Amino acid sequence: MKEKELERLTALKKFEKELYNKGFNKICGIDEAGRGPLAGPVVVAGVIMPQDSMIEGVNDSKKVSEKKREKLYDLIIEEAISYSVAIIGQDVIDDINILNATKKGVEEVVKGLDVKPDLIIVDALTHINTQGIPYDSIIKGDAKCYNIAAASILAKVTRDRIMRQWDEIYPQYGFSSHKGYGTAKHIQAIKEYGPCPIHRNTFIKHFV
C-alpha cells in the first residue's frame, strides 16, 4: 500500500480509533443509498469491520468509481465480522416517506446482524431504533468513518445492481445509467412513457 493511501485510511479511522480506545470493540457503521432518486428502493447497509481492517480504496461510495466499488464490495464482505443489508421498496417510501423508510431500513439492518455491536455509528440520522444499542450520528459520516464508508459501498453496490436488473425490464427509462435519479433524460422518459411500477409516486407527481 502506498504511503499516501495509508495516511488517508489512518485519517479515515481516526474517529473509530478514539472509540476503540474508549473500550468499544465492535463498531457497526450504517449508511444508505438511494434517498434522492425518483425510482427504486432505498438500501441501508450496516457492517462491523475488524479493528485492524485497512482495505485499500475504502471511502465514501460517492468518491469511488462503480467498477472499483464492485471490487471493494467483495473485499468488505470477505473481511467483515458481520454485515446486514435492508431493501425498502418504493411502495413503502410512498406510504411512510423517505426519511421513515430509511429509519425502517436501519432497524432491519440492526436486527439482521448476526454479531451484536456495542456501538452503532450512522451517517446523519437521529431518532432511530437501534434495539437498545447506543448509537452516534455523524454528519457526513461516510467521509469521516471507515465503517460507515464501508457500509456506504455495500448499500450503493446493492442498489446499483437492483437498478441494473430493473433496466432490463424497463429499458426505456435508462435505469442502468442514472440508477433512478432525476436526470433530464429520466424526467423526459417519465413524461413520454408515464411512470412504471418502481417509480416513487410521491417523488414524480410534478412530472406526470
N, C-alpha and C positions, 0 to 999 in steps of 0.2 A: 504494500500500500504506500502510495506517495505521501510525503510528509505533509503536504498541503491538505490532502484528504483526511489524514489522521487528525490534524488540527481542527478541521471542520467538524468531524464526528465527535471529537472530545468536547468541543464547544456545544454541540447539539445535546450532549449527555450531561452537561454541567448541572442543570436543574435536577435531573434524576439522581445524579451523584450525591447532591446535598440531601435528597430524600433517603437514599441508601444509608448515608452517614447518620441519619436520624433514627435508623432502625427498621425502615420499610424494606422488605426483601423482595416481595412480588408486586411489582407495579404494573397495572394494566392501563395502557393508553387506548383511548377510544376516539374515533373520528368518523365522519360521514362523507359520502359523496352523493351529489345529486339533489341538493336542496333547491337549486335555482331552475332546473330545466322545465320545459313545458310538457314533457312526456317521460314516462317510465318511472321506476321506483326511486326511493331514497334508500341508499345502502349504508348501514352502520357496521363498523368493524371494531373489534377490541383485540388486543394482543398483549401478552406478557412475555417480554423478551428476557433472556438471561442477563444478569448484571454486567457480564463481560462482553456482551454482544457488540460487535463492531462491523456490521455489514457495509462494505464499500458501496456508496451510492445512495444509501437510505437518506431520504429528505422529504420535505413537503411534496406530496404527489404532483402538485401543480408545477413544480420545478424539475420534474423528471419526465423524459420522453416516454411515449406509450410503449415503445419497444423495450426500453430499459425497465419500466415498471413491471412488465410481464416477467422478466428475469428475476427482479427483486422479490416479486410475489412468491416465487418458488423458494427462494433462499430464506425469506422471513418465515414461511410456514414450516420449513425444514428445521429451523433453529428455535422456533417459538416454544416456550414452556406450555402455553395454552393460547388458543385463539378462537374467536367466535364471530360469525357474520350474520346479520339480520337484514332481510329484504322486505321493505314495507312498500306495498304496491300503490299505484295511483288512485285506486278506489278509496283506500284508507286516507291518503293525503287529501283527497277531495272532501272526505267525510269529517276529518278532525283537524285539518290544516297541517301545513308542512312542519311547523315547529313541534306540534304534539306528535306527529308521525315520527319525527326524528327522536323525540324523547321515548316513544314506544320502542323504537329500534334499540336505543341504549339499554332499556330494561330487558329486552330479549337477548341482547348480547351478553349482559352480565349473567343472566340465567343460563346461557349456553356455554359458559366457560367451565371446563372440567377441573380446573385448579382455581381455588378461591384466592383472589388477590387481597393484599392487606391495604392497598390504596389504589384508587382509580384516578387517573388524570384525563381530563376530557377537554376537547377544543371548544371553549367559549359557550358551554351550555350550563345552565343553572336549573334548580328545582327539578332534578331528575331522580328517578327511583333506582338506586343502586343496591337494593336489597340489604340495606343497613351497612354497606361497606363505605368507609369515608372516601370522599372524592374532592378533588381540587379542579376548579375550572380555570383554564389558562387561555387568555386571548391570544390568537394566532399560535396556539399550541403546536400545530403541525409543523411550524417553522422553528420551534423552540425546544421541543422534546422528542427524543429518539423514539420512544414507544408510541407516541401519538403519530409521528411521521410514518412509522411502520404500519400503524393501523390505517392511516390515510391511503397508503398504497394498496393494502388489501381491499379497502372499500372501493377505491377508484377502479382497480382492475376487475373486480367482481361486477361492478355496474357497467363498465365498458363492454365486457363480454356479453352481458344481458342485452345491451342495446345493439350489439352486432347481430345477435340472434333475431331480435325484432326487425332489424333491417332486412333480413331475408324474407320475412313475412310481409312487411310493408315497405318495399324498396322505394316507393315514390317519395318518401319523406326524407331519405338520406340519413337515417339514424346512425349509421356506422361512421359518418364523418363528424357530425356535430353532437352526437350522443343525447339528442333531445333538447339541447339548449336552444334559446330563441334567436338563432341566426336569421339573417334576411331570407336565405333560401328556405329555411324551415318554415318561417311565417308565411312565405309565399305559397309553399306546398299545402299548408293548412287552409289557406284561403281558396286554393284551387281544388283540393280534393276533400276538404272538410276534415274533421278530426277522426282519428282511428281509436280503437278501444284502449290504447295505452296513453292517450293524451290526458292530461290533468285538466278537467273541465273548468276548475276554478282558476287555472292559470291562463287559459286561452280564450276566455269569454270576450276579450277585447278584439280578437282576430276573427271570430266567426259570427 
